[in-house]
Amino acid sequence: KGKYYDIKALVRYRSGELIYIGATHDGELLETPDGAVWHSSHVVAPGELEKIFIKWSSDIASVAISSFSALENGTGSFSQFGAFVRIHNGEQIVEIHAANKGANPRSYTLCFCEVIFDKKPNIFDVSNLESYSKPSSEKRIGYEGTRVVMDAGPQGLPK
């Protein structure tokens, strides 16, 4: 509906290493070095979808999925513009919509969920987070230990 959002993934390895996956900001990679998580490509047309692909890896603990609407995209809530993520795992589909209609329209990052990797192959759990950044913050999500934290990552500077 007149907006486009960037999708991002923050990959947390069991070793504690963090890797930002995305297509638009400095410090982000399009793909993890092990090839387990990758970004499809950056889109700039309203209504087009960006995609993150995730393969189970014994080295990964979790992947936090967020969406970013840059300051230059203007204000407006994620809910108002219909932002969502759809996660496919074989036949299983989990869809999470930005449901908080009262979220601050100057929140530029929404962390939808965290995909938690089981130690058994191909088993994932999806935790719905729907957490919003502080108003006017363009800092990315981060982790404090094993917990996803808003506005804890670096400022999203363009590549």
N, CA and C of each residue as an Amber inpcrd file, in Angstrom:
protein
   477
   0.8320000  -1.1860000   0.0000000   0.0000000   0.0000000   0.0000000
   0.8730000   1.2440000   0.0000000   1.6650000   1.4450000  -1.0200000
   2.4620000   2.6540000  -1.1290000   3.7650000   2.6380000  -0.3650000
   4.1230000   1.5420000   0.2800000   5.3640000   1.4400000   1.0480000
   6.0860000   0.1600000   0.6590000   7.3600000   0.1610000   0.9240000
   8.0850000  -1.0990000   0.8420000   8.9450000  -1.2120000   2.0890000
   9.1320000  -2.4260000   2.5230000   9.8760000  -2.6940000   3.7450000
  11.0330000  -3.6320000   3.4350000  12.1270000  -3.4100000   4.1290000
  13.2800000  -4.3000000   4.0110000  13.1240000  -5.4090000   5.0400000
  13.3910000  -6.6450000   4.6270000  13.3870000  -7.7500000   5.5740000
  14.8250000  -8.0620000   5.9470000  15.0090000  -8.3780000   7.2140000
  16.3470000  -8.6330000   7.7310000  16.3150000  -9.8510000   8.6490000
  17.4480000 -10.4790000   8.7810000  17.5850000 -11.6010000   9.7070000
  18.8410000 -11.3750000  10.5410000  18.7260000 -11.6390000  11.8050000
  19.8990000 -11.6310000  12.6770000  20.1140000 -13.0710000  13.1100000
  21.2110000 -13.6410000  12.6260000  21.5240000 -15.0440000  12.8710000
  22.4020000 -15.1330000  14.1170000  21.9530000 -15.9500000  15.0820000
  22.7110000 -16.1660000  16.3170000  23.2170000 -17.6000000  16.3180000
  24.5290000 -17.7280000  16.2370000  25.1450000 -19.0540000  16.2460000
  25.2820000 -19.5550000  17.6800000  25.3650000 -20.8520000  17.8400000
  25.5390000 -21.4440000  19.1660000  26.8380000 -20.9740000  19.8120000
  27.8020000 -20.5850000  19.0040000  29.0780000 -20.0620000  19.5100000
  28.9350000 -18.6510000  20.0840000  27.7930000 -17.9860000  19.8140000
  27.5800000 -16.6120000  20.2530000  27.7840000 -15.5980000  19.1390000
  28.3560000 -16.0200000  18.0180000  28.5700000 -15.1140000  16.8850000
  27.2200000 -14.6490000  16.3330000  27.1580000 -13.3740000  15.9540000
  25.9620000 -12.7950000  15.3420000  26.2930000 -12.3210000  13.9340000
  25.4020000 -12.5790000  12.9940000  25.5770000 -12.1100000  11.6200000
  24.2710000 -11.4890000  11.1490000  24.3680000 -10.2490000  10.6470000
  23.2060000  -9.5570000  10.0780000  23.0730000  -9.9140000   8.6030000
  21.8850000 -10.3700000   8.2270000  21.5800000 -10.6840000   6.8330000
  20.5740000  -9.6600000   6.3300000  20.8890000  -9.0070000   5.2370000
  20.0190000  -8.0070000   4.6410000  20.6500000  -7.4990000   3.3630000
  19.9570000  -6.5970000   2.6790000  20.4280000  -6.1550000   1.3700000
  20.7200000  -4.6700000   1.2850000  20.4930000  -3.9200000   2.3670000
  20.5530000  -2.4730000   2.1940000  21.5260000  -1.7270000   3.0970000
  22.0030000  -2.3370000   4.1590000  22.8010000  -1.5890000   5.1180000
  24.2240000  -2.1140000   5.2640000  25.1040000  -1.1870000   5.5810000
  26.4920000  -1.5120000   5.8580000  26.5430000  -2.5230000   7.0060000
  27.4080000  -3.4990000   6.9220000  27.5300000  -4.5040000   7.9660000
  26.5980000  -5.6890000   7.7740000  25.7820000  -5.6670000   6.7340000
  24.8990000  -6.7940000   6.4370000  25.4910000  -7.6130000   5.2970000
  25.2730000  -8.8970000   5.3750000  25.6730000  -9.7990000   4.2990000
  24.4180000 -10.3030000   3.6010000  24.5440000 -10.6800000   2.3470000
  23.4200000 -11.3040000   1.6470000  23.2770000 -12.7650000   2.0400000
  24.3570000 -13.3500000   2.5680000  24.3460000 -14.7720000   2.8980000
  25.3350000 -15.0430000   4.0240000  24.9820000 -15.9770000   4.9010000
  25.9350000 -16.3900000   5.9370000  27.0680000 -17.1670000   5.2670000
  28.2710000 -17.1570000   5.8580000  29.3910000 -17.8830000   5.2480000
  29.1160000 -19.3740000   5.0390000  28.2820000 -19.9620000   5.8860000
  27.9660000 -21.3850000   5.7420000  26.8090000 -21.6420000   4.7760000
  26.2030000 -20.5660000   4.2410000  25.1130000 -20.7030000   3.2800000
  23.7770000 -21.1040000   3.8880000  23.6540000 -21.0810000   5.2070000
  22.4180000 -21.5290000   5.8520000  21.3060000 -20.4810000   5.8070000
  21.6660000 -19.1880000   5.7470000  20.6680000 -18.1220000   5.7190000
  21.0630000 -17.1490000   4.6160000  20.1080000 -16.8170000   3.7170000
  20.4240000 -15.8710000   2.6550000  19.2220000 -15.0140000   2.3080000
  19.5150000 -13.8620000   1.7330000  18.5180000 -12.8540000   1.3600000
  18.3100000 -12.9310000  -0.1450000  17.0340000 -12.8130000  -0.5880000
  16.7300000 -12.9400000  -2.0180000  17.2820000 -11.7700000  -2.8180000
  16.9120000 -10.5650000  -2.4700000  17.4030000  -9.3450000  -3.1180000
  16.5680000  -8.1760000  -2.6200000  17.0960000  -6.9940000  -2.7700000
  16.4230000  -5.7860000  -2.3200000  15.3370000  -5.4020000  -3.3210000
  14.1590000  -5.0610000  -2.8160000  13.0920000  -4.5610000  -3.6800000
  12.7700000  -3.1320000  -3.2750000  12.3120000  -2.3390000  -4.2360000
  11.9920000  -0.9430000  -3.9450000  10.6000000  -0.5440000  -4.4170000
   9.8540000  -1.4750000  -4.9600000   8.5050000  -1.1630000  -5.4180000
   7.4930000  -1.5720000  -4.3450000   6.5540000  -0.6880000  -4.0280000
   5.5370000  -1.0280000  -3.0400000   4.8260000  -2.3260000  -3.3980000
   4.6360000  -3.1640000  -2.3910000   3.9270000  -4.4230000  -2.5810000
   4.8050000  -5.5950000  -2.9670000   6.0350000  -5.3450000  -3.4440000
   6.9320000  -6.4560000  -3.7540000   7.4550000  -7.0510000  -2.4530000
   7.7640000  -8.3380000  -2.4780000   8.1980000  -9.0260000  -1.2730000
   9.6800000  -9.3470000  -1.3110000  10.3510000  -9.0520000  -0.2140000
  11.7140000  -9.5340000  -0.0240000  11.6140000 -10.8590000   0.7170000
  12.6040000 -11.7250000   0.4940000  12.5680000 -13.0500000   1.1080000
  13.8960000 -13.3720000   1.7770000  13.7900000 -14.0620000   2.8880000
  14.9380000 -14.6310000   3.5990000  14.7520000 -16.1430000   3.5370000
  15.7900000 -16.8580000   3.1860000  15.7510000 -18.3170000   3.1490000
  16.6140000 -18.8470000   4.2830000  16.0990000 -19.8510000   4.9750000
  16.7880000 -20.4140000   6.1350000  16.8230000 -21.9300000   5.9910000
  18.0230000 -22.4950000   6.1090000  18.1830000 -23.9560000   6.1630000
  18.6350000 -24.3060000   7.5740000  18.1360000 -25.3980000   8.1000000
  18.5430000 -25.8360000   9.4250000  20.0450000 -26.0880000   9.4280000
  20.6910000 -25.6810000  10.4880000  22.1240000 -25.9100000  10.6710000
  22.3790000 -26.1970000  12.1400000  23.1840000 -27.1930000  12.4020000
  23.4810000 -27.5390000  13.7930000  24.2400000 -26.4190000  14.5010000
  24.8680000 -25.5230000  13.7470000  25.6390000 -24.4230000  14.3320000
  24.7910000 -23.2170000  14.7140000  23.5640000 -23.1260000  14.1980000
  22.7160000 -21.9620000  14.4410000  21.7710000 -22.2380000  15.6120000
  21.6670000 -21.2480000  16.5150000  20.7400000 -21.3460000  17.6500000
  19.3940000 -20.7320000  17.2910000  19.4290000 -19.5670000  16.6120000
  18.1690000 -18.8970000  16.2770000  18.3990000 -17.8410000  15.2020000
  17.2850000 -17.4260000  14.6080000  17.2920000 -16.3560000  13.6170000
  16.1270000 -15.4290000  13.9400000  16.4430000 -14.1720000  14.2440000
  15.3990000 -13.1780000  14.5120000  15.0640000 -12.4880000  13.1870000
  13.7810000 -12.4150000  12.8630000  13.3200000 -11.8370000  11.6010000
  12.7030000 -10.4710000  11.8830000  13.2350000  -9.4550000  11.2010000
  12.7170000  -8.1000000  11.4070000  12.4550000  -7.4270000  10.0660000
  11.7180000  -6.3520000  10.1480000  11.4150000  -5.5400000   8.9890000
  11.8100000  -4.1100000   9.3120000  12.2810000  -3.4040000   8.2980000
  12.7790000  -2.0430000   8.4860000  12.1300000  -1.1250000   7.4680000
  11.6620000   0.0020000   7.9360000  11.1200000   1.0430000   7.0740000
  11.9170000   2.3040000   7.3560000  12.7770000   2.6640000   6.4540000
  13.6900000   3.7810000   6.6760000  12.9570000   5.0880000   6.8970000
  13.6240000   5.9850000   7.5680000  13.1150000   7.3220000   7.8370000
  12.5960000   7.9750000   6.5590000  13.3070000   7.7870000   5.4460000
  12.8960000   8.4090000   4.1850000  11.6230000   7.7940000   3.6030000
  11.2010000   6.6460000   4.1370000   9.9530000   6.0080000   3.7120000
   8.7470000   6.7110000   4.3420000   9.0120000   7.6080000   5.2830000
   7.9310000   8.3430000   5.9310000   7.3350000   7.5810000   7.1000000
   6.4440000   8.2320000   7.8190000   5.8220000   7.5920000   8.9710000
   4.6190000   6.7730000   8.5450000   4.1970000   5.9380000   9.4280000
   3.0500000   5.0620000   9.1890000   3.3140000   3.7460000   9.8670000
   2.3000000   3.1720000  10.4610000   2.5290000   1.9480000  11.2220000
   2.6680000   0.7430000  10.2920000   3.3930000  -0.2420000  10.7790000
   3.5430000  -1.4930000  10.0350000   2.1650000  -2.1300000   9.8380000
   1.3170000  -2.0340000  10.8490000  -0.0290000  -2.5820000  10.7590000
  -0.8410000  -1.8730000   9.6780000  -0.7680000  -0.5610000   9.6710000
  -1.5240000   0.2490000   8.7030000  -1.2040000  -0.1550000   7.2680000
   0.0490000  -0.5010000   7.0120000   0.4720000  -0.8210000   5.6520000
   0.5590000  -2.3220000   5.3810000   0.0640000  -3.1360000   6.3080000
  -0.0730000  -4.5640000   6.0520000   1.2100000  -5.3720000   6.0730000
   2.2050000  -4.9620000   6.8630000   3.4610000  -5.7210000   6.9240000
   3.2240000  -7.0870000   7.5760000   3.8870000  -8.1070000   7.0480000
   3.7600000  -9.4630000   7.5800000   4.9760000 -10.2910000   7.1810000
   5.1390000 -11.4190000   7.8610000   6.1050000 -12.4380000   7.4320000
   5.3560000 -13.7560000   7.3220000   5.7940000 -14.5450000   6.3850000
   5.2290000 -15.8780000   6.1790000   6.4070000 -16.8460000   6.1990000
   6.3300000 -17.8090000   7.0920000   7.4180000 -18.7720000   7.2550000
   6.9160000 -20.1340000   6.7950000   7.6360000 -20.7150000   5.8400000
   7.3110000 -22.0450000   5.3270000   8.3580000 -23.0250000   5.8340000
   7.9110000 -24.1430000   6.3650000   8.7950000 -25.2440000   6.7280000
   8.1040000 -26.5120000   6.2440000   8.4080000 -26.8670000   5.0080000
   7.6970000 -27.9910000   4.4010000   6.2330000 -27.6430000   4.2600000
   5.3690000 -28.4720000   4.8020000   3.9240000 -28.2460000   4.7430000
   3.4540000 -27.2300000   5.7820000   4.2760000 -26.9820000   6.7780000
   3.8940000 -26.0580000   7.8480000   4.0900000 -24.6100000   7.3960000
   3.0700000 -23.7760000   7.6090000   3.1590000 -22.3570000   7.2820000
   2.7350000 -21.5580000   8.5110000   3.5960000 -20.6310000   8.9060000
   3.2860000 -19.7270000  10.0120000   3.2910000 -18.3260000   9.4330000
   2.2060000 -17.5940000   9.6380000   2.1260000 -16.2260000   9.1390000
   1.9200000 -15.2960000  10.3310000   2.7490000 -14.2660000  10.4030000
   2.6770000 -13.3050000  11.5040000   2.4840000 -11.9260000  10.9000000
   1.4080000 -11.2720000  11.2970000   1.0900000  -9.9290000  10.8060000
   1.4100000  -8.8940000  11.8730000   1.7380000  -7.6990000  11.4340000
   1.8780000  -6.5790000  12.3530000   0.4710000  -6.2710000  12.8560000
   0.1830000  -6.6480000  14.0820000  -1.1810000  -6.5590000  14.5980000
  -1.4080000  -5.3460000  15.4930000  -0.3400000  -4.7580000  16.0090000
  -0.4860000  -3.6640000  16.9720000  -0.8360000  -2.3670000  16.2530000
  -2.0990000  -2.0910000  16.1620000  -2.5670000  -0.8830000  15.4770000
  -2.1700000   0.3860000  16.2220000  -1.8350000   0.2530000  17.5030000
  -1.4370000   1.4070000  18.3060000   0.0590000   1.6500000  18.3320000
   0.8260000   0.8710000  17.5640000   2.2850000   1.0530000  17.5600000
   2.6320000   2.4450000  17.0450000   3.6770000   3.0100000  17.5800000
   4.0900000   4.3580000  17.1900000   4.4220000   4.3920000  15.6980000
   3.8280000   5.2990000  14.9280000   4.0830000   5.3630000  13.4850000
   5.5150000   5.7950000  13.1510000   6.2860000   6.2350000  14.1530000
   7.6960000   6.5850000  13.9360000   8.6270000   5.4610000  14.3710000
   8.0940000   4.2600000  14.6160000   8.9280000   3.0890000  14.8730000
   9.3230000   2.5340000  13.5120000  10.6220000   2.4870000  13.2530000
  11.0940000   2.1080000  11.9220000  11.5280000   0.6470000  11.8170000
  11.5690000  -0.0610000  12.9490000  11.9110000  -1.4800000  12.9230000
  10.8700000  -2.2640000  13.6990000  10.4770000  -3.3760000  13.1260000
   9.5700000  -4.3150000  13.7740000  10.2420000  -5.6800000  13.7520000
  10.4570000  -6.2630000  14.9150000  10.9470000  -7.6420000  14.9760000
   9.7180000  -8.5320000  15.0960000   9.4320000  -9.2620000  14.0380000
   8.2560000 -10.1170000  13.9920000   8.3940000 -11.3370000  14.8960000
   9.5300000 -12.0220000  14.7510000   9.6240000 -13.3260000  15.4000000
  11.0670000 -13.7820000  15.5020000  11.2000000 -14.8750000  16.2040000
  12.4840000 -15.5560000  16.2950000  12.2460000 -17.0100000  15.9130000
  13.0520000 -17.4990000  14.9930000  13.0070000 -18.9010000  14.5900000
  14.0920000 -19.6080000  15.3970000  13.6700000 -20.4980000  16.2700000
  14.5970000 -21.1680000  17.1790000  14.8780000 -22.5630000  16.6380000
  16.1570000 -22.8600000  16.5010000  16.5740000 -24.1430000  15.9310000
  16.6890000 -25.1930000  17.0310000  16.0430000 -26.3260000  16.8180000
  16.2120000 -27.4700000  17.7010000  17.5720000 -28.0970000  17.3850000
  18.0670000 -28.8940000  18.2870000  19.3320000 -29.5900000  18.0010000
  19.1080000 -30.7800000  17.0630000  17.8260000 -31.1700000  16.9000000
  17.4860000 -32.2350000  15.9550000  17.3110000 -31.6170000  14.5800000
  17.7900000 -32.2590000  13.5220000  17.7070000 -31.6930000  12.1720000
  16.2900000 -31.3270000  11.7400000  16.2090000 -30.1680000  11.0920000
  14.9840000 -29.6670000  10.4530000  13.8180000 -29.4030000  11.4010000
  14.1070000 -29.2250000  12.6840000  13.0540000 -28.8990000  13.6330000
  13.2680000 -27.4610000  14.1070000  12.2080000 -26.6450000  13.9270000
  12.2380000 -25.2300000  14.2730000  11.0380000 -24.9170000  15.1550000
  11.1850000 -23.9060000  15.9740000  10.0620000 -23.3570000  16.7220000
  10.0190000 -21.8750000  16.3870000   8.8290000 -21.3180000  16.1840000
   8.7020000 -19.9000000  15.8570000   8.0590000 -19.1910000  17.0400000
   8.7630000 -18.2000000  17.5480000   8.2720000 -17.4170000  18.6720000
   7.8390000 -16.0400000  18.1630000   6.5500000 -15.7310000  18.2870000
   6.0070000 -14.4450000  17.8520000   6.4540000 -13.3830000  18.8470000
   7.1660000 -12.3470000  18.3730000   7.6650000 -11.2980000  19.2530000
   6.9390000  -9.9690000  19.0700000   6.6520000  -9.5930000  17.8610000
   6.0730000  -8.2930000  17.5030000   6.5740000  -7.1810000  18.4370000
   7.8560000  -6.8910000  18.3240000   8.4960000  -5.8420000  19.1170000
   8.8690000  -4.6860000  18.2040000   8.6950000  -3.4680000  18.6810000
   8.9260000  -2.2690000  17.8730000  10.0900000  -1.4590000  18.4250000
  10.7930000  -0.7910000  17.5220000  11.8920000   0.0860000  17.9250000
  11.3580000   1.3310000  18.6130000  12.2550000   2.0160000  19.2960000
  11.9030000   3.3170000  19.8630000  11.5800000   4.2610000  18.7050000
  10.7260000   5.2420000  18.9180000  10.4160000   6.2000000  17.8500000
  11.6770000   6.8650000  17.2930000  11.7550000   6.9280000  15.9780000
  12.8400000   7.5590000  15.2180000  14.1770000   6.8340000  15.3000000
  14.2370000   5.6780000  15.9280000  15.4810000   4.9110000  15.9960000
  15.6650000   4.1160000  14.7100000  16.8610000   4.1890000  14.1600000
  17.1960000   3.3500000  13.0070000  18.2450000   2.3040000  13.3950000
  18.3680000   2.0560000  14.7110000  19.2700000   1.0020000  15.1680000
  18.6080000  -0.3500000  14.9370000  19.4370000  -1.3200000  14.5830000
  18.9330000  -2.6610000  14.3300000  18.6970000  -3.4260000  15.6270000
  18.0570000  -4.5600000  15.4930000  17.8550000  -5.4370000  16.6400000
  19.1930000  -6.0490000  17.0310000  19.2490000  -6.6140000  18.2170000
  20.4440000  -7.2930000  18.6890000  20.0430000  -8.4090000  19.6340000
  21.0240000  -9.0010000  20.2450000  20.7870000 -10.0230000  21.2600000
  21.5070000  -9.6180000  22.5260000  20.8700000  -9.8400000  23.6550000
  21.5140000  -9.8060000  24.9600000  21.4180000 -11.2290000  25.4580000
  22.5250000 -11.9390000  25.4090000  22.4960000 -13.3720000  25.7010000
  21.6760000 -14.0690000  24.6440000  20.5880000 -14.6960000  25.0720000
  19.7280000 -15.4180000  24.1300000  18.4390000 -14.6570000  23.8400000
  18.3250000 -13.4320000  24.3300000  17.0890000 -12.6520000  24.1930000
  17.2320000 -11.5840000  23.1150000  16.2360000 -11.5050000  22.2160000
  16.2120000 -10.4720000  21.1860000  15.8960000  -9.1330000  21.8560000
  16.6700000  -8.1050000  21.4920000  16.5030000  -6.7820000  22.0810000
  16.4010000  -5.7520000  20.9540000  15.4310000  -4.8620000  21.0860000
  15.2560000  -3.7970000  20.0980000  16.3010000  -2.6970000  20.3310000
  16.6800000  -2.0020000  19.2590000  17.5750000  -0.8430000  19.3040000
  18.9350000  -1.1640000  19.9270000  19.3400000  -2.4180000  19.8950000
  20.6060000  -2.8230000  20.5040000  21.7170000  -2.9860000  19.4740000
  21.3420000  -3.0480000  18.2080000  22.3300000  -3.2390000  17.1450000
  22.8390000  -1.9140000  16.6200000  23.7130000  -1.9800000  15.6340000
  24.2650000  -0.7540000  15.0510000  23.2310000   0.0230000  14.2360000
  23.5120000   1.2850000  14.0460000  22.6790000   2.1470000  13.1860000
  22.7090000   1.5730000  11.7810000  21.5600000   1.5430000  11.1250000
  21.4760000   1.0140000   9.7710000  21.9520000   2.0180000   8.7350000
  23.2430000   2.0860000   8.4840000  23.7850000   3.0230000   7.4970000
  23.7470000   2.3820000   6.1090000  23.3120000   3.1370000   5.0830000
  23.2240000   2.5930000   3.7360000  24.5760000   2.0930000   3.2270000
  24.5170000   1.0430000   2.3830000  25.7410000   0.4870000   1.7820000
  26.3130000   1.4540000   0.7770000
